[in-house]
Amino acid sequence: QVQLVESGGGSVQAGGSLRLSCAASGYTYVCMGWFRQAPEKERERVAIITRYRTIVYADSVKGRFIASRDNAKNTLYLQMNSLKPEDTAMYYCAADIGCFGNFNYWGQGTQVTVSS
């Protein structure tokens, strides 16, 4: 039901910044979040926007990443600052229809590569 279109990935040197975007369509009420997965590692939560509009960040990105949502455009953003090589991963946006706690829909992923 939900379609997610991601953009903004790329390559950047350590200390640089990138902003990811994810446009969602095909739903009326949805919670969204960002996840990432590095090669040979488990997928991890990066930032989740809850039904109460609070944002929960992974400890590894606190103070560096900022997630936001434009409700009018129904677009999710992830501003990534002070990037580190360990941030290198495929980044995914995901949607939880009804905000019940299950992220059932996923974007195609966008690659972020941080060089040292």
Phi, psi and omega in degrees: 000320182265136174246132182238131180236116184258155175201166174107352179290167180165194180249140181210153176281155178306137183093349181276185183226153173216155173233122178264147178232149177217112179266130182245146178211164176088026181208168177248328180215122185207142168260150185227162179199168177247139177228164176213156179214120176270158179305133177062023176232160179285151176292138182230153175288138176253305180205132181238131173262117185278174178295340179268007178069019171271160182241127179251120182255149169294146181302327184291343183243357180301135181086350181242323182254146177228120176262144179209166181220131174263103185294326179296318179270350184053049183236135178259140180236153171224106175273120184246117180243162179049049184295144180241156177305327180290352173279351180300124183183170166276128181254133183236141165262153183217155182235140178243096182294126181084351179058045179267354178109003181241118177273097187268339184238138185228147173283179183281344182093145176226132187279132173240122180237123181245119181262149180268000000 
